[in-house]
Each structure stands twice: as C-alpha cells, then as structure tokens.
Amino acid sequence: VRHNLKNLMKIKIDGQVLAFTTHAKNLGLYIDEDLRFHDHVQHVTKECYVLRILFTNKKILNRNLKKDLCQRLVLSKI
C-alpha cells in the first residue's frame, strides 16, 4: 500500500517536484522509510569505533593530531 502512495503523492516546492528518498537525516537522527533505524545504528556504531580507537591510542598520538581527528569526526556529522 505504501509503495502505491509514493506514486500518487507529488509534493511541489516552487514548481519543482520533490523526489522520494529511502532515508533522511533530521536533528542528527537517521530515519529510513521503514522506521527501522538501521542507518542510524550503523552510523553511531561507526562513530563509537572511531572514538574507541582514539581513546586506546591517546598516549601515542600528539595533541594536534588528536584535535584534528576529533574535528574531522565532528565535521563528518554535518
């Protein structure tokens, strides 16, 4: 039924029809069309893994490198 609704609904902004997408990011939450949060969980898991690597190697990384890596992680969220 939902698949049929996609074909019937057309949302226009300034005369342009918006395309449907399978997932979207809103307020830092990745939402898929089935509300299963698979993309969100996958993204958060990846971020946690990167933070774990930074934490376990904090003694061998210099301050500038740690700062740069953390900034890249934050910017990748945007």
Beta strands, then each sheet from edge to edge (+ up, - down):
strand 1: 12-13
strand 2: 16-17
strand 3: 23-26
strand 4: 29-32
sheet 1: 1+ 2-
sheet 2: 3+ 4-
end
